């Protein structure tokens, strides 16, 4: 593990669990680093909502450690791939904001764009797909030293509630990149609700296996996918809203609303515990002008609104796509590495203008995959995201 730095304030916090316990002689009030968040957290560290923090380097919440972030706290993150927060197996985060006082992770520079800093990663002990469904483990994409997965479906990694994640998703290579929020083998004992991901490179959120449920997620201008599921995810995403704003352009070759794989990268079709997940009350809002032109790195249209493939079984209901933007396929359940589980249920209402509602089932008969005739009860109530300050 890389050598880490914890300043005097955080050393006192680790020792006594509260920042205020630091003695006067050790209080670095005159230090420019007094509010720097960096290194390994091995006990309980409680931040102070009256202070503004800087995330500098990789912050790891170790097994037995806990990071407590009070409502209203702002953490500004330095630029670069190695600047991110990761909660390791056995560690916990307690970030419980409120609608009036959300917790904000953002870029250090006001002019930042997507991919400025890493993002937030949580590694749990819940099952993922693998040769052995009881003990399968994965390796975190951005650092293979950090494992995730296991047999504890109800594993608890803490709380993320009323949290903003802005301008995350830095990458080191085209295949090693952060998301806004990455959930690796996270268990159902973890609470994640009311999350706002703004301008994230790669995906707004990606689930690598696990059983955690997420309720209330606004994703605005993710560079790749809005909602990504892979490696045996078996939870529920509800009340989710994805936006491409006017003038938005993706730099990816295949941006999607939903992308879902049964196993990791489609390379393990024989693994057990393939993805079997639920999405309900979803809105995809393509506000940008209708445009089916574009080449890789300059896409102004969505490749697929919903792409389910590679053995994944989906139950996607009460969903709608709207706006003036374009897409190639409304639903596609085919792929060169295997189609979706044919028992999938995928239902969506199309309220866009100019699209042809193309559904690609290949030669398969997937009776549960269909375009709805009515928008009754479809979509996510946009008013639940008033706390973010983003005008939908």
DADACOR-V780338 format. One record per pair of residues at least 12 apart in sequence whose ideal C-beta (glycine too) atoms are under 10 Angstrom apart, sorted by the first residue. I is the first residue (numbers start at 1). GAP is how many residues later the second one is. Records with the same first field share a line. If there is no record, write none. Layout:
BEGIN
I: GAP, GAP
END
This chain:
BEGIN
1: 39, 57, 59, 61, 142, 144, 145
2: 37, 38, 55, 56, 58, 80, 141, 143
3: 36, 37
4: 34, 35, 36, 37, 53, 54, 55, 56
5: 28, 31, 33, 34, 35, 51, 52
6: 30, 31, 32, 33, 34, 35, 36, 39, 53
7: 21, 24, 26, 27, 28, 29, 30, 31, 32
8: 14, 15, 17, 18, 19, 20, 23, 25, 26
9: 13, 17, 18, 19, 20, 22, 24, 25, 26, 27, 28, 36, 39, 42
10: 12, 23, 24, 25, 26, 27, 28, 29, 30, 31, 35, 37
11: 15, 34
12: 14, 15, 16, 33
13: 28, 30, 31, 32, 33, 34, 35, 54, 55
14: 26, 27, 28, 29, 30, 31, 51
15: 28, 29
16: 27, 28, 30
17: 26, 27, 28, 29, 49, 51
18: 26, 27, 28, 30, 50
19: 26, 27, 28, 29, 32
20: 26, 28
21: 25
32: 22
33: 21, 23
34: 17, 19, 20
35: 12, 13, 16, 17, 18, 19, 40, 41
36: 17, 18, 19, 20, 21, 42
37: 16, 17, 18, 19, 20, 22, 30, 32, 38, 39, 40, 48
38: 15, 16, 17, 18, 19, 20, 21, 22, 40, 45
39: 17, 18, 19, 20, 21
40: 18, 19, 20, 21, 22, 25, 48, 51
41: 18, 19, 20, 21, 23, 24, 25, 26, 44, 46, 47, 50, 51, 52
42: 18, 19, 20, 21, 22, 23, 24, 49
43: 19, 21, 22, 23
44: 20, 21, 22, 23, 24, 48, 50
45: 14, 16, 20, 21, 22, 23, 24
46: 20, 21, 22, 23, 24, 48
47: 20, 21, 22, 23, 26, 27, 28, 48, 56
48: 21, 22, 25
49: 20, 21, 22, 23, 24, 25, 48, 52, 54
50: 20, 22, 23
51: 22, 23
52: 21, 22, 23, 24, 52
53: 16, 20, 21, 22, 23, 24, 52
54: 21, 22, 23, 24, 29, 54
55: 20, 21, 22, 23, 28, 29, 30, 50, 51, 53, 62, 63
56: 20, 21, 22, 24, 26, 27, 52
57: 21, 23, 25, 26, 27, 61
58: 23, 24, 25, 26, 27, 28, 60, 63, 84, 85, 88
59: 16, 18, 24, 25, 26, 27, 28, 59, 61
60: 24, 25, 26, 27, 28, 31, 61, 63, 83, 86
61: 24, 25, 26, 27, 29, 30, 31, 32, 61, 62, 96, 97
62: 24, 25, 26, 27, 28, 29
63: 25, 26, 27, 28, 29
64: 24, 26, 27, 28
65: 22, 23, 25, 26, 27, 28
66: 21, 25, 26, 27, 28, 92
67: 18, 20, 24, 25, 26, 27, 28, 91
68: 24, 25, 26, 27, 28, 90, 91
69: 16, 24, 25, 26, 27, 28, 34, 35, 36, 90, 91, 94
70: 24, 25, 26, 27, 28, 31, 33
71: 24, 25, 26, 27, 28, 29, 30, 31, 32, 90, 91
72: 25, 26, 28, 29, 30, 31, 32, 90
73: 22, 24, 28, 29, 30, 31, 32, 90
74: 28, 29, 30, 31, 32, 90
75: 20, 28, 29, 30, 31, 33
76: 28, 29, 30, 31, 32, 33, 34, 36, 41, 90
77: 28, 29, 30, 31, 32, 35, 39, 40, 41, 42, 43, 88, 89, 90, 91, 93
78: 29, 30, 31, 38, 39, 40
79: 28, 29, 30, 33, 36, 37, 38, 39, 88, 91
80: 36, 37, 38, 90, 92
81: 34, 36, 37, 61, 88, 89, 90, 91, 92, 95, 96, 97
82: 35, 36, 60, 61, 88, 90
83: 24, 25, 33, 34, 35, 36, 85, 87, 95
84: 21, 33, 34, 35, 36, 37, 58, 59, 84, 86, 94, 98
85: 20, 32, 33, 34, 35, 36, 37, 80, 83
86: 32, 33, 34, 35, 36, 37, 54, 56, 57, 60, 96, 98
87: 33, 34, 35, 36, 37, 59, 70, 71, 73, 97, 99, 103
88: 33, 34, 35, 36, 52, 57, 58, 59, 60, 69, 96
89: 33, 34, 35, 36, 48, 57, 58, 59, 60, 61, 63, 66, 68, 95, 96
90: 33, 34, 35, 65, 67
91: 31, 32, 33, 66, 67
92: 30, 64, 65, 66, 67, 98
93: 27, 29, 64, 65, 66, 67, 70, 97
94: 64, 65, 66, 67, 97
95: 25, 63, 64, 65, 66, 67, 68, 97
96: 62, 63, 64, 65, 66, 67, 95
97: 62, 63, 64, 65, 66, 67, 97, 290
98: 63, 64, 96, 289
99: 62, 63, 95, 285, 286, 287, 288, 289
100: 62, 287
101: 61, 286
102: 59, 60, 61, 62, 92, 93, 94, 285, 286, 287
103: 57, 58, 59, 60, 61, 62
104: 58, 59, 60, 61, 62, 92
105: 12, 14, 15, 58, 59, 60, 61, 62, 63, 75, 76, 92
106: 58, 59, 60, 61, 62, 92
107: 59, 60, 61, 92
108: 59
109: 58
111: 56
112: 54, 55, 56, 87
113: 54, 86, 88, 108, 110
114: 52, 53, 54, 55, 56, 66, 84, 85, 86, 87, 88, 107, 108, 109, 110, 137
115: 52, 53, 54, 55, 56, 62, 63, 84, 85, 86, 87, 108, 136
116: 50, 51, 52, 53, 54, 83, 84, 85
117: 48, 49, 50, 51, 52, 53, 61
118: 24, 50, 51, 52, 53, 54, 59, 60, 61, 62, 64
119: 23, 46, 48, 49, 50, 51, 58, 59, 60, 61, 62, 63, 78, 81, 82, 83, 84, 85, 86, 87
120: 40, 43, 45, 48, 58, 59, 60, 61, 62, 63, 75, 77, 85
121: 19, 20, 21, 22, 25, 27, 57, 58, 60, 61, 62, 63, 65, 85, 87
122: 26, 35, 36, 38, 59, 60, 61, 62, 63, 64, 65, 68, 70, 88, 90
123: 14, 15, 16, 17, 23, 24, 25, 26, 32, 34, 59, 60, 61, 62, 63, 85, 87
124: 24, 25, 26, 28, 29, 31, 32, 33, 34, 59, 60, 61, 62, 63, 64, 65, 66, 84, 85, 86, 87, 88
125: 12, 22, 23, 24, 25, 26, 27, 28, 29, 30, 31, 32, 60, 61, 62, 64, 85
126: 22, 23, 24, 25, 26, 27, 28, 29, 30, 31, 57, 58, 59, 60, 61, 62, 63, 64, 83, 84, 85, 86, 106, 107, 108, 109
127: 22, 23, 24, 25, 26, 28, 58, 60, 82, 83, 84, 104, 105, 106, 107, 145, 146
128: 20, 21, 22, 56, 57, 79, 80, 81, 82, 83, 102, 103, 104, 105, 106, 135, 136, 143, 145, 147
129: 20, 79, 80, 101, 102, 103, 104, 105, 132, 133, 134, 135, 139, 142, 143, 144, 145, 146, 182, 183
130: 19, 79, 101, 102, 133, 134, 138, 141, 142, 143
131: 137, 139, 140, 141
132: 19, 139, 140, 141
133: 18, 99, 138, 139, 140, 141
134: 16, 17, 138, 139
135: 14, 15, 16
136: 12, 13, 14, 15, 49, 73, 95, 96, 132, 135, 136, 137
137: 12, 13, 47, 48, 72
138: 46, 47, 70, 71, 92, 93, 94, 126
139: 45, 69
140: 42, 44, 45, 68
141: 31, 34, 35, 36, 37, 38, 41, 43, 61, 65, 67, 123
142: 28, 29, 30, 34, 35, 36, 37, 40
143: 33
144: 32
146: 38
147: 37, 38
148: 34, 35, 36, 37, 38, 60, 61, 62, 83
149: 35, 36, 37, 59, 60, 61, 82, 83, 124
150: 35, 37, 59, 60
152: 33, 35, 36, 37, 59
153: 34, 35, 36, 57, 58, 59, 81, 82
154: 33, 34, 35, 36, 57
155: 30, 31, 32, 33, 34, 35, 55, 56, 57
156: 30, 31, 32, 33, 34, 35, 56
157: 26, 27, 28, 29, 30, 32, 33, 34, 35, 53, 55
158: 28, 31, 32, 33, 34
159: 31, 32, 33, 34
160: 21, 23, 30, 31, 32, 33, 34, 35, 52, 54
161: 30, 31, 32, 33, 34, 54, 55
162: 31, 32, 33, 34, 54, 225, 226
163: 18, 29, 30, 31, 32, 33, 34
164: 16, 30, 31, 32, 33, 34, 54, 223, 224, 225, 226
165: 14, 15, 16, 30, 31, 32, 33, 34, 35, 39, 40, 54
166: 14, 30, 31, 32, 33, 34, 54
167: 13, 30, 31, 32, 33, 34
168: 12, 13, 14, 29, 30, 31, 32, 33, 34, 36, 54
169: 13, 28, 30, 31, 32, 33, 34, 35, 53, 54, 55
170: 30, 31, 32
171: 30, 31, 52
174: 78
175: 90
177: 24, 25, 26, 46, 47
178: 22, 23, 24, 25, 28
179: 18, 21, 22, 23, 24, 25, 26, 27, 28, 29, 43, 44, 45, 46, 49
180: 15, 16, 17, 18, 19, 20, 21, 22, 23, 24, 25, 26, 37, 39, 42, 43
181: 14, 16, 19, 22, 23, 24, 25, 26, 33, 36, 38
182: 20, 21, 23, 24, 25, 26, 46
183: 22, 23, 24, 25, 26, 27, 29, 31, 46, 50, 52
184: 22, 23, 24, 25, 26, 47
185: 22, 23, 24, 25, 26, 27, 46, 47, 48
186: 21, 22, 23, 24, 25, 26, 27, 28, 47, 49
187: 23, 24, 25, 48
188: 22, 23, 24, 25, 46, 47, 48
189: 22, 23
190: 20, 21, 22, 23, 24, 45
191: 21, 22, 23, 24
192: 13, 20, 21, 22, 23, 24, 25, 43, 45
193: 20, 21, 22, 23, 24, 45, 46
194: 20, 21, 22, 23, 24, 45, 190, 191, 193, 194
195: 19, 20, 21, 22, 23, 24, 45, 190, 193
196: 20, 21, 22, 23, 24, 45, 189, 191, 192, 193, 194
197: 20, 21, 22, 23, 24, 25, 29, 45, 191
198: 20, 21, 22, 23, 24, 45, 190, 191, 192
199: 20, 21, 22, 23, 24, 46, 49
200: 19, 20, 21, 22, 23, 24, 26
201: 21, 22, 23, 50, 51
202: 20, 21, 22, 23, 26, 50
203: 16, 19, 20, 21, 22, 23, 24, 25, 26, 49, 52, 53, 56
204: 13, 14, 15, 16, 17, 18, 19, 20, 21, 22, 23, 24, 36, 38, 39
205: 12, 14, 17, 20, 21, 22, 23, 24, 32, 35, 37
206: 18, 19, 21, 22, 23, 24, 25, 27, 53
207: 20, 21, 22, 23, 24, 25, 26, 27, 28, 30, 53, 68, 70
208: 20, 21, 22, 23, 24, 25, 56
209: 20, 21, 22, 23, 24, 25, 26, 54, 55, 64, 66
210: 19, 21, 22, 23, 24, 25
211: 21, 22, 23, 24, 25, 66
212: 21, 22, 23, 24, 25
213: 22, 23, 24, 25, 64, 65
214: 13, 21, 22, 23, 24, 25, 26, 65
215: 21, 22, 23, 24, 25, 66, 169
216: 21, 22, 23, 24, 25, 65, 164, 165, 168, 169, 171
217: 20, 21, 22, 23, 24, 25, 65, 163, 168
218: 21, 22, 23, 24, 25, 65, 162, 164, 166, 167, 169, 170, 172, 174
219: 21, 22, 23, 24, 25, 38, 65
220: 21, 22, 23, 24, 25, 28, 65, 165, 168, 170, 172
221: 21, 22, 23, 24, 26, 27, 28, 29, 67
222: 20, 21, 22, 26, 28, 30, 33, 34, 35
223: 25, 26, 27, 28, 29, 32, 76
224: 26, 27, 28, 29, 30, 31, 32, 35
225: 17, 25, 27, 29, 30, 31, 32, 33, 34, 35, 77, 78, 79, 82
226: 14, 15, 16, 17, 18, 29, 30, 31, 32, 33, 56, 58, 76, 79
227: 13, 15, 29, 30, 31, 32, 33, 50, 52, 55, 57, 79, 89
228: 28, 30, 31, 32, 33, 79
229: 29, 30, 31, 32, 33, 46, 47, 48, 50, 79, 83, 85
230: 29, 30, 31, 32, 33, 34, 35, 36, 45, 80, 82
231: 30, 31, 32, 33, 34, 37, 40, 42, 43, 44
232: 29, 30, 31, 32, 36, 39, 40, 41, 42, 43, 44, 45, 79, 80
233: 27, 28, 29, 40, 41, 42, 43, 44, 79
234: 39, 40, 41, 42, 43, 44, 79
235: 40, 41, 42, 43, 44
236: 41, 42, 43, 44, 79
237: 21, 40, 41, 42, 43, 44, 45, 79
238: 40, 41, 42, 43, 44, 80, 142
239: 40, 41, 42, 43, 44, 79, 140, 141, 142, 145, 146
240: 17, 18, 39, 40, 41, 42, 43, 44, 79, 139, 140
241: 40, 41, 42, 43, 44, 138, 139, 140, 141, 143, 144, 149, 151
242: 14, 15, 16, 40, 41, 42, 43, 44, 60, 63, 79, 138
243: 40, 41, 42, 43, 44, 45, 80, 139, 142, 147, 149
244: 13, 40, 41, 42, 43, 44, 56, 57, 58, 79, 81
245: 40, 41, 42, 43, 80, 145, 147
246: 40, 41, 42, 43, 77, 78, 79
247: 40, 41, 42, 53
248: 38, 39, 40, 51, 52, 77
249: 39, 42, 45, 48, 49, 50, 51
250: 44, 46, 47, 48, 49, 50, 51, 52, 53
251: 45, 46, 47, 48
252: 44, 45, 47, 51
253: 41, 42, 43, 44, 46, 50
254: 42, 45, 48, 49, 50, 53, 74
255: 44, 45, 46, 47, 48, 49, 72
256: 28, 46, 47, 48, 49, 50, 51, 71, 72, 73, 76
257: 22, 25, 26, 27, 28, 29, 45, 46, 47, 48, 49, 50, 62, 64, 70, 73, 91
258: 19, 21, 24, 26, 46, 47, 48, 49, 50, 56, 58, 61, 73, 88, 90
259: 44, 45, 47, 48, 49, 50, 53
260: 15, 17, 19, 46, 47, 48, 49, 50, 51, 52, 53, 54, 56, 73, 80, 84, 86
261: 13, 14, 46, 47, 48, 49, 50, 51, 74, 76, 77, 79
262: 12, 13, 14, 15, 46, 47, 48, 49, 50, 51, 52, 75, 76, 77, 78, 79
263: 12, 47, 48, 49, 74, 75
264: 46
265: 45, 72
266: 43, 44, 45, 46, 69, 70, 71, 72
267: 43, 70
268: 42, 43, 69
269: 41, 42, 68, 69
270: 41
271: 40
274: 36, 37, 38, 39, 64, 67
275: 33, 35, 36, 37, 38, 39, 65, 66
276: 35, 36, 37, 38, 39, 65, 67, 68
277: 31, 35, 36, 37, 38, 39, 67
278: 35, 36, 37, 38, 39, 67
279: 27, 35, 36, 37, 38, 39, 40, 67
280: 35, 36, 37, 38, 39, 67, 97, 98, 100
281: 36, 37, 38, 39, 96, 97, 98, 99, 100, 103
282: 23, 24, 34, 35, 36, 37, 38, 39, 66, 96, 97, 98
283: 35, 36, 37, 38, 39, 40, 68, 95, 96, 97, 98, 99, 109
284: 18, 21, 22, 35, 36, 37, 38, 39, 41, 43, 64, 66, 68, 95, 96
285: 35, 36, 37, 38, 40, 66, 67, 94, 95, 97, 107
286: 14, 15, 16, 19, 35, 36, 37, 38, 39, 40, 41, 66, 67, 69
287: 35, 36, 37, 38, 105
288: 12, 13, 14, 35, 36, 37, 38
289: 34, 35, 36, 37
290: 33, 34, 35, 36, 37, 62, 63, 64, 65
291: 33, 34, 35, 63
292: 33, 34, 35, 36, 62, 63
293: 33
294: 32
299: 27, 29
300: 25, 26
301: 24, 25, 26, 27, 54
302: 19, 23, 24, 25, 26, 27, 28, 50, 53
303: 24, 25, 26, 29
304: 23, 24, 25, 26, 27, 28, 29, 54, 56
305: 14, 15, 16, 22, 23, 24, 25, 26, 27, 43, 45, 47, 50, 52, 53
306: 13, 15, 21, 23, 24, 25, 26, 27, 34, 40, 41, 42, 53, 63
307: 22, 24, 25, 26, 27, 28, 33, 53
308: 23, 24, 25, 26, 27, 31, 32, 33, 36, 38, 58, 61
309: 23, 24, 25, 26, 27, 28, 29, 30, 31, 32
310: 25, 26, 27, 28, 29, 30, 31
311: 24, 26, 27, 28, 29, 30
312: 21, 23, 26, 27, 28, 29, 32
313: 27, 28, 29, 30, 31, 32
314: 19, 26, 27, 29, 30, 31, 32, 54, 55
315: 28, 29, 30, 31, 32, 53
316: 15, 28, 29, 30, 31, 32, 52, 53
317: 28, 29, 30, 31, 51, 55, 60, 61
318: 29, 30, 31, 54, 57, 58, 59, 60, 61, 62
319: 27, 28, 29, 30, 31, 53, 56, 59, 60, 61
320: 28, 29, 30, 31, 32, 52, 55, 57, 58, 59, 60
321: 27, 28, 29, 30, 31, 34, 36, 57, 58
322: 27, 28, 29, 30, 31, 53, 56, 57
323: 28, 29, 30, 32
324: 28, 29, 30
325: 27, 28, 29, 30
326: 26, 27, 28, 29, 30
327: 23, 25, 27, 28, 29, 30, 31
328: 27, 28, 30, 32
329: 26, 27, 28, 29, 30, 31
330: 16, 18, 20, 22, 25, 26, 27, 28, 29, 30, 41
331: 13, 15, 16, 17, 19, 26, 27, 28, 29, 30, 35, 38, 39, 40
332: 26, 27, 28, 29, 30, 37
333: 13, 26, 27, 28, 29, 31, 33, 36
334: 26, 27, 28, 29, 30
335: 27
339: 21, 22, 23, 24, 25, 27
340: 21, 22, 24, 26, 29
341: 25
342: 19, 22, 23, 24, 25, 26, 27
343: 23, 24, 25
344: 22, 23, 24, 25
345: 21, 22, 23, 24, 25
346: 13, 15, 20, 22, 23, 24, 25
347: 21, 22, 23, 24, 25, 31
348: 21, 22, 23, 24, 27, 30, 31
349: 22, 23, 24, 25, 26, 27, 28, 29, 30
350: 21, 22, 25
351: 24, 27, 28
357: 14
358: 13
359: 12
380: 12
END
